[in-house]
Amino acid sequence: MMTTPLSTDAGVTVTVHDGVARVVFDLPGASVNTLSVARVRALDALFAELQRDVSVRAVVLLSAKKDSFIAGADIDDFVQATSIAELSAISRDGQGALDRLADGRLPVIAAIHGVCLGGGLEAVLACHWRIGTDHPKTTFALPEVQLGIVPGGGGTQRLPRLIGLTPALDMILIGKTVRAKKALQLGLIDELVHPAILERVAMGRAREFAAGTRTRSRSTGHGDAKSFLLEENPIGRALVFRQAREKTLEKTKGHYPAPLAALECVQAGYADGVAAGLAAESRQFGILGAGDVSQQLVSIFFAQTALKKDTGLPDGERAAPLPVRKLGILGAGFMGAGIASVAAPAGTLVRVKDTDWTRLARGFGAVRGVLRERLKRKQVTRQQFDDLMSRVSGSTDYAGFADCDLVIEAVFEDLAVKQQVVRELEAAAPRAIIASNTSTIPITHIAQAAAHPERVIGMHFFSPVHKLPLLEVIVHEGTSAETIATAVAYGRELGKTVIVVRDGAGFYVNRILSPYINEAGHLLDAGARIEEIDRALVDFGFPVGPITLIDEVGIDIAGKSGPIMAEAFGARLQPSPVLSRVVQSGRTGRKGQRGFYRYDSAGKKGAADDTIYGMTAHGTSARVSLPAEQIVDRTVLPMLNEAVRCLEDGIIRSPRDGDIGAVFGIGFPPFRGGPFRMIDALGATTVVERLRALDAQFPGRYTPAPLLVAHATERVPFHASHTADAGRARQGS
Ligand code: NAI
């Protein structure tokens, strides 16, 4: 018997055939399926109806979306609910619906192809048989902690009982993604099949369940835990929990409450039963969701979503991006090789030129190293690895450049060399857009050498290119709309978060870094200890402190930008005396095994090098101990101030871009949202007052930006709210 298809409010279509209900999730008007509060209720009602219908004996749950099963909960509901009580209620509703699904009469078979995330995975965990496709797009994760919350639909209870405590904690506390094959090994899914037969196999299983020839063999998260060696007894579990707690604290440094809260939920479930675990989960979901950290992380998520849809063009301008099938790279050095290693996996043919074969070979070695890492992590097969390597070729002349769509130059940081290669490229690659990866030279100057300056642009990658997610696209006065659109679209194809900035010394990221680094130097000159400065800023939330950062970037490289910034902006961005002296000393940082810190021959960082103190204005006399807040104020406040100046000067287009550039470009603490979000949280008035106090002590270095003063006077924040960018994301501006 076959019933007519029934479409529901939940975005699913139901057909019943031979006792099997085929439930297909296909949210209208959306590229992925998400679970909103209303949809969960509608699905709950639908399943209640199916449970009552005696003609139905099993259910198959499918998605009609391409490469996506369920992408998670609908974040709009989450941001609209602002109180702890509302958020906890959302979680309790979800838990209730999934409990009814798990405990119901009907066996439910989840047929999963594509991403299965967050609430989507929690729904799947409540099903009775899980089949995943053997496809790279089929992945499982609970990414809630990345938004500062805990899973709210029973995930903290069902997952450990299904796959064991240790792998479950990896997923719950870090948001680790699991691929289909691994999911099978873990027992997260029961079967792995080719996408072409997913539905057929799922329907077959459903018929077996309906006929009673197959029974629910695995846990559905109600306490019937399998044996997991160490974790099966309370003592072993206590050990796992303790280690997880220590590891989490070490990683979060106390700045991110969600992973610890999630751990407590899992622990509560084992100590006092699943009901207690679920209660803890919904309580924490509410508390964390209404908290500051989650709001900042959500704001970053929205800003990123908005940027994914941003063409990068000024308001009202339109231009279609040109396809980039072949990319030319000039310079197989550190950056050139890095760019090649992300371009090949994006499907681009890559042609690299350097001045000699030795350098080219070294560059290829670097590309192979990055791609081999993918192979090691099983992100690509051996065959795919070979294919990726075969996409990259090179030469010491311009052979193979004629049909390049885009050429990125990453040659030495020298204006004359850059201008020379632009001239050469216009002849060798006549239709290519020419992008410069310069970190300090104004694009305007490079473009002066071009017959077609409209095709010249900056594409500033950060090192290591395969790890750092930001790309600054730099536009000079004459860059055409088509060139901008192409650079932005291609940067996104490379997996980068792209911000478009106007040309100017330091662009955005290096400009706001400049006062931060300089002031760290001034603190050294004033007698502070190297480790003390770094520790204060790591405690503030940066991944490394400013002094370590100089060693990492290279003292020689950092040293080049100092004078350029001072020339452009005067006394405000004058490098500190100690920085200039250390640059002159010839130390290069980690790569030369000698910097502000000592390094062993393997490049491992040791203690600070005390001999540096002899180069400070304070001299070798006893160091002075400064309170951490003072160190933070003196380095971070001028960075915030400079970010506002960049907005004022039109270098960045919006506070949103400024926040994203800082978070993704220099690791500005994500839980603080970015410089503009931090100013909003402190209040512009407070920031202005503190800057003025410092300016009185150190005239000229801390003068508040006029725009910051205006925000303080009018008491208006830079962002309307933490969801302000959501509207933009939806409109796709
Ligand atoms: P690098 O010194 O490692 O590599 C430069 C390469 O360019 C060398 O292999 C050199 O032989 C080659 N080269 C020089 N002239 C050439 C020409 N006419 N044709 C072809 N190849 C030529 O330098 P790195 O670090 O890769 O920097 C390259 C560019 O990227 C610079 O403009 C730098 O400012 C910028 N940059 C560097 C970052 C870093 O962290 N190293 C970060 C962001 C940008």
Residues whose N, C-alpha, C, O or C-beta is under 5 A from the ligand:
A	BS01	NAI	L330 G331 A332 G333 F334 M335 G336 K353 D354 T355 R359 A410 V411 F412 E413 N437 T438 S439 F461 F462 S463 V553
